[in-house]
Amino acid sequence: MRISKIIAISISVVLSLATPGMLQAQETTSERRISAFRLVGAAYRGRFKKLGIPAYARLDQAYRGRQLTASDLIQAAIEANQLPPNTLQDKSYIKAVDNGLYGLVTR
């Protein structure tokens, strides 16, 4: 119990010494990020329909017909504030979304 009091006091001291700018910088670096799996699922259920991403069977058709790419879906998620803009440079994330879309059309 004594250790928890020491930790609580330490946290209070650190927070009291932190400037508002320091706290704000921490908040801006922790950006929201939806997993590739959830992104594809959300698209399938029509979450990005207003942003031009078709849902259900039409999503499948658009991907098969190469009218929709993983990057298109990621761009829609960026516009919906679900992903940070730098996600379009994350090749592993793009590949994961592409694999998720491919999984939809091959099931």
SULNOR-V989460 format. One record per backbone hydrogen bond with DSSP energy under -0.5 kcal/mol. NH is the residue of the N-H (numbers start at 1). CO is the residue of the C=O. Records with the same first field share a line. If there is no record, write none. Layout:
NH=CO / CO
This chain:
5=1
6=2
7=3
8=4
9=5
10=6
11=7
12=8
13=9
14=10
15=11
16=12
17=13
18=14
22=19
23=19
24=20
25=21
26=22
27=23
28=24
29=25
30=26
31=29
34=82
39=35
40=36
41=37
42=38
43=39
44=40
45=41
46=43
47=42
49=46
51=48
52=49
53=48
54=52
56=44
58=55
59=55 / 56
60=56
61=57
62=58
63=59
64=60
65=61
66=63
67=62
68=62
73=69
74=70
75=71
76=72
77=73
78=74
79=75
80=76
81=78
82=77
83=77
87=84
88=85
89=86
90=87
91=89
94=90
95=91
96=92
97=93
98=94
99=95
100=96
101=97
102=98
103=99
104=100
105=101
106=102
107=104
